[in-house]
Amino acid sequence: MLRYPGLRDLYRRFETHPEALAIIGPADALRLFKMVKKAQPKRILEFGTGIGTSTAVLALSAPHSHITSIEQIQTCLGLAR
């Protein structure tokens, strides 16, 4: 993750959050980042926003993609925003 400072900084912000037990792990975040960066999809649909960590990884890896993320737990939605 060190080669991607934006990803490293983003992850550091999320890992200190009280709800951090439910976030994507660093190795999976890096895999997701690389996969999406390579694919550069036009649209991304994510189910389970949580506190927004993986959504932020998606946005960082594909800044020109339209991302729709769905979450049913109101507390998580507030945190993700």
C-alpha positions as CSV (number, residue, x, y, z in Angstrom):
1,M,0.0,0.0,0.0
2,L,3.0,2.3,0.4
3,R,3.2,2.8,-3.4
4,Y,-0.2,4.4,-3.3
5,P,0.0,7.3,-0.8
6,G,-3.6,8.4,-1.4
7,L,-4.8,4.9,-0.5
8,R,-2.5,4.7,2.6
9,D,-3.7,8.1,3.9
10,L,-7.4,7.3,3.2
11,Y,-7.0,4.0,5.0
12,R,-5.4,5.6,8.0
13,R,-8.4,7.9,8.5
14,F,-10.8,5.0,8.5
15,E,-8.8,2.5,10.6
16,T,-9.0,4.9,13.6
17,H,-12.8,5.1,13.5
18,P,-14.7,3.4,16.4
19,E,-16.6,1.3,13.8
20,A,-13.3,0.2,12.2
21,L,-13.9,-3.5,13.0
22,A,-16.3,-3.7,10.1
23,I,-14.0,-2.1,7.4
24,I,-12.2,-3.8,4.5
25,G,-8.8,-5.0,5.5
26,P,-5.6,-3.4,4.1
27,A,-4.7,-6.3,1.9
28,D,-8.2,-6.5,0.4
29,A,-8.4,-2.7,0.0
30,L,-5.2,-2.8,-2.0
31,R,-6.5,-5.7,-4.2
32,L,-9.7,-3.8,-4.8
33,F,-7.8,-0.6,-5.6
34,K,-5.6,-2.3,-8.1
35,M,-8.4,-4.3,-9.8
36,V,-10.7,-1.2,-10.2
37,K,-7.8,1.0,-11.2
38,K,-6.9,-1.4,-14.0
39,A,-10.5,-1.9,-15.2
40,Q,-11.6,1.8,-15.0
41,P,-15.3,1.0,-15.1
42,K,-17.9,3.6,-16.1
43,R,-20.3,2.6,-13.3
44,I,-19.8,0.7,-10.0
45,L,-22.6,-0.7,-7.9
46,E,-21.7,-1.5,-4.3
47,F,-24.0,-3.3,-1.9
48,G,-23.2,-2.7,1.8
49,T,-21.6,0.8,2.1
50,G,-20.8,0.3,5.8
51,I,-18.9,3.4,7.0
52,G,-17.7,4.0,3.5
53,T,-14.2,2.6,3.4
54,S,-14.5,0.4,0.4
55,T,-16.6,3.1,-1.3
56,A,-13.7,5.6,-0.8
57,V,-11.2,3.0,-2.2
58,L,-13.4,2.7,-5.3
59,A,-13.6,6.5,-5.7
60,L,-9.9,6.8,-5.3
61,S,-9.1,4.1,-7.8
62,A,-11.6,5.2,-10.4
63,P,-12.3,8.9,-10.0
64,H,-14.3,9.2,-13.2
65,S,-16.6,6.3,-12.4
66,H,-20.2,6.8,-11.3
67,I,-20.4,4.9,-8.0
68,T,-23.7,3.9,-6.4
69,S,-23.5,2.4,-3.0
70,I,-26.4,0.9,-1.1
71,E,-26.6,0.6,2.7
72,Q,-29.7,-0.2,4.8
73,I,-28.4,0.7,8.3
74,Q,-29.0,4.4,9.0
75,T,-26.1,4.7,11.4
76,C,-23.6,3.5,8.8
77,L,-25.1,5.9,6.2
78,G,-24.5,8.8,8.5
79,L,-20.9,7.8,9.1
80,A,-20.2,7.2,5.4
81,R,-21.5,10.6,4.4
